[in-house]
Amino acid sequence: MNDKPSDIAHGIADELAACGVKLVASLPDNWLTGVIDALDRDQRFVHIPVNREESAIGLCSGAYMGAMGSAALMGASGFMTVIYAITKINYTYEIPLFLMLTLRAYERGEREMAVGPVEAWIAPYRAVRL
């Protein structure tokens, strides 16, 4: 894979647009900077930078209720702070949510540190078919 980061970011933007995503809420993350910048400059999206992960969940959930596709971009550690918001809003009202997360420890060879929390969420997800 010899793609430049900017090509990958634009490819992600194209795929999100093809899926009907219009609103993107993001938290600053240096691993997602290229994607966030590409989405911010792209006229197909309304990009809303937020300062709390819960705000991204609320914005994306509200966008769904307004028939607008959305995506939230955040680090995996931020994801672990929104479990309550997801269960209270998205699970209770059956609101789908697209999240783009980073798995930093995975790149350092610390798979258990990166994947463990995500796998801990996937098991209940599959059990209740969120």
Residue pairs with C-beta under 8 A, 6 or more apart in sequence:
3 11
5 34
6 34
6 38
8 34
8 35
9 34
9 35
9 37
9 38
10 38
12 35
12 38
12 100
13 35
13 38
13 39
13 42
13 44
13 45
16 24
16 39
16 45
16 71
17 42
17 44
17 45
19 69
19 98
20 69
21 45
21 69
21 70
21 71
21 98
22 44
22 45
22 46
22 63
22 68
22 69
22 70
23 45
23 46
23 48
23 59
23 60
23 63
23 68
23 69
23 70
23 71
24 39
24 45
24 46
24 47
24 48
24 70
24 71
24 72
24 73
25 47
25 48
25 49
25 50
25 55
25 56
25 59
25 60
25 70
25 71
25 72
25 73
26 32
26 36
26 39
26 47
26 48
26 49
26 50
26 56
26 72
26 73
26 74
27 49
27 50
27 51
27 52
27 53
27 56
27 73
27 74
27 75
27 78
28 36
28 49
29 36
29 73
29 74
29 75
29 78
29 102
31 75
31 102
31 104
32 73
32 74
32 75
32 100
32 102
35 73
35 100
36 47
36 49
36 73
39 45
39 47
39 73
40 47
48 59
50 56
50 59
53 72
53 74
53 78
53 79
53 81
53 82
53 85
54 81
54 82
54 85
56 72
56 73
56 74
56 82
57 72
57 82
57 85
57 86
57 89
57 90
57 97
58 85
58 89
59 70
59 72
60 70
60 71
60 72
60 97
60 98
61 89
61 90
61 93
61 95
61 97
63 69
63 70
64 70
64 95
64 96
64 97
65 95
69 98
70 97
70 98
71 98
71 99
71 100
72 97
72 98
72 99
72 100
73 99
73 100
73 101
74 82
74 99
74 100
74 101
74 102
75 101
75 102
75 104
76 101
76 102
76 103
76 104
76 114
76 117
76 118
79 99
79 101
79 117
79 118
79 121
80 117
83 121
86 97
89 95
90 96
90 97
90 130
91 128
91 130
101 118
103 114
103 115
103 118
104 114
105 111
105 113
105 114
106 114
106 115
107 114
124 130
